[in-house]
């Protein structure tokens, strides 16, 4: 659930920027949380997230990439590197 929300947020951030990506991750997490609490609406939540992913990829394919996403990737790489160093030593 959390991993799917992060992936959705990263995909949205790749095409549209960091703020819309964070919003998409939050909405996705909220929908999956509702689906876990209320099983009757799980298919609605899954379809909404799937439709959102299809919409983001369809609309974002023709747009130029947001330059702030490169900085986010650099910070993520540094963070993973630091965690990896602490794990070894």
Legacy VTK file of the C-alpha trace (Angstrom):
# vtk DataFile Version 3.0
C-alpha trace
ASCII
DATASET POLYDATA
POINTS 89 float
0.000 0.000 0.000
2.714 2.472 0.968
5.005 1.353 -1.840
2.229 1.758 -4.414
1.513 5.268 -3.111
5.204 6.174 -3.366
5.456 4.835 -6.903
2.351 6.765 -7.923
3.780 9.912 -6.341
7.145 9.485 -8.029
5.544 8.944 -11.417
3.458 12.079 -11.001
6.481 14.036 -9.755
8.447 12.886 -12.799
5.939 14.436 -15.174
4.380 17.327 -13.236
6.655 18.321 -10.347
7.204 17.588 -6.696
4.058 19.184 -5.229
1.596 17.385 -7.500
3.586 14.198 -6.902
3.274 14.561 -3.141
-0.445 15.225 -3.509
-0.874 12.169 -5.727
0.987 10.005 -3.215
-1.209 11.276 -0.401
-4.440 10.708 -2.317
-3.313 7.236 -3.365
-2.416 6.318 0.198
-5.768 7.635 1.408
-7.680 5.632 -1.179
-5.802 2.443 -0.324
-6.347 3.058 3.379
-10.079 3.477 2.787
-10.067 0.296 0.721
-8.414 -1.552 3.596
-10.933 -0.243 6.129
-14.043 -0.554 3.951
-13.707 -3.586 1.647
-16.934 -2.694 -0.156
-15.239 0.245 -1.905
-11.934 -1.443 -2.726
-12.681 -1.840 -6.450
-13.607 1.834 -6.687
-10.303 2.750 -5.046
-8.294 0.442 -7.293
-10.026 1.752 -10.416
-9.522 5.365 -9.319
-5.791 4.826 -8.755
-5.436 2.896 -12.015
-7.294 5.595 -13.923
-5.108 8.228 -12.332
-1.946 6.407 -13.382
-3.221 6.047 -16.942
-4.176 9.727 -16.983
-0.811 10.877 -15.654
1.128 8.837 -18.195
-1.137 9.896 -21.071
-1.040 13.609 -20.222
2.577 13.685 -19.117
4.031 11.944 -22.156
3.917 15.078 -24.300
5.075 17.513 -21.619
8.645 18.523 -20.862
10.018 17.070 -17.640
9.990 19.178 -14.495
13.558 20.220 -13.574
12.922 19.895 -9.824
12.540 16.135 -10.169
16.259 15.794 -10.946
17.096 17.419 -7.623
14.734 15.063 -5.819
16.454 12.093 -7.438
19.871 13.422 -6.386
18.753 13.847 -2.782
17.243 10.357 -2.837
20.481 8.874 -4.130
22.477 10.588 -1.403
20.035 9.412 1.248
20.191 5.811 0.032
23.997 6.043 -0.055
24.143 7.233 3.530
21.785 4.505 4.700
23.828 1.923 2.810
27.063 3.129 4.475
25.507 2.969 7.946
24.232 -0.528 7.277
27.736 -1.780 6.434
29.568 -0.097 9.279
LINES 1 90
89 0 1 2 3 4 5 6 7 8 9 10 11 12 13 14 15 16 17 18 19 20 21 22 23 24 25 26 27 28 29 30 31 32 33 34 35 36 37 38 39 40 41 42 43 44 45 46 47 48 49 50 51 52 53 54 55 56 57 58 59 60 61 62 63 64 65 66 67 68 69 70 71 72 73 74 75 76 77 78 79 80 81 82 83 84 85 86 87 88
